[in-house]
Amino acid sequence: MSVYKPQGSPYYQFDFEYRGHRFSGSTKRKARREAEAVERAEREKAKTRVEQVEAAKTSLRLDDVAQRYWEEIGQHHAGASNTERLIKYVIKFYGTDKLITEITGDDVAKLVAWRRKHHVPNTDRLIAPATVNDTVEQLRKLFTFMKHRGVRFDDEPKWRAYWLKEPQERVRELVGDEGDRLRAEMRDDYAPFFQFVHATGWRRKECITLKWSEVNWDTNRITKPGKRGKRETTVITSEVGSILEPLRGHHPEFVFTYRAERTRDGRIKGQRYPLTKEGVKTAWSRLRKRAGVTDFRFHDFRHDFGSKLLRETSNLKLVQKAMGHADLKTTSRYAHVLDEDVAAALERHAESRNQSRSGGLNIDEVSDKTA
């Protein structure tokens, strides 16, 4: 047996080779017989690992899988920075040397438990269940990536069993004169951006990064990478066209820009520069405060768009396409707006039944006429 106790350590170590691959580590056992049992188990595990790697004809080390996924797919995502962050969480938890084929359902459960203890940066709030699920989903994507390259998983985790229940996202619309108050307080150079968001229902990042190369005036369409790499497309309606047309010539690449209010940090007062995420956050916070609109998040512009479009069309499939939802279940969160249509239909039905009754044969009237 190839177990030994290094000088200064209370535990036996194992060290052996199998088909040219070397395996070593601590048995975490102080008794030789127990250490030899651990070493036999490690040999069986090593045999399985080597055979899996040889059958796959590619490295199954999690670090190598993640690197290959990143180079072939991840870095091309619209949200590449988020993909990279999720991959790092997976690697940090499992380590670089773990084989992806060794990850079991129990391992996924432990990943979920680990992520649930994490906090939102710079706050005391725990991350949301959806954020935990994003990490599990990224791991699942690595599995799918390798399956498409011929790797066989004998015991793939049942992914849905480990997803946390996510609270139903609230749907908030602009009501009363809230929309007018926001429009009245918009800063001139930021106004086209906020108007475009409201007119299209697009997400903040998609709007901030919109480029002129993605605006096709000939086909009357705007197309750009969206969430999870999907293509987002919207029609250049008369409203959208009137928002974009005056912006042509402001910047050679980006559609939405702001005018520098002072000369600093490499910017010159009066000149235009592309919008930034932080700049938009600051502008939105100030706008909402000036307009006196409370409990309305930036993302609620998207909810307002979806709710009002469904109210006007009563067509969930149409709204699904307009908002770029992959699943109709996501769009169905707006279905509450159809309650008004249902109520109106019931009223019409009741009136129709009442008219039918009043227009029916009256025996008394017939008797009087025949007397």
Secondary structure, DSSP 8 states (H G I E B T S, - for coil): --EE--TT-SS-EEEEEETTEEEEEE---SSHHHHHHHHHHHHHHHHHHHHHHHHHTS--BHHHHHHHHHHHTGGGSTTHHHHHHHHHHHHHHH-SS-BGGG--HHHHHHHHHHHTT-B-TTSS-B--HHHHHHHHHHHHHHHHHHHTTT---TT---GGGG-------------TTHHHHHHHH--TTTHHHHHHHHHH---HHHHHT-BGGGEETTTTEEEEE-GGG-EEEEE--HHHHHHHGGGTTS-SSBS-EEE-SS-BTTB-TT-EEE--HHHHHHHHHHHHHHHT--S--TTHHHHHHHHHHHHHH--HHHHHHHHT-SSHHHHGGGGGGGHHHHHHHHHHHHHHHHHHHHTS--HHHHHHHH-
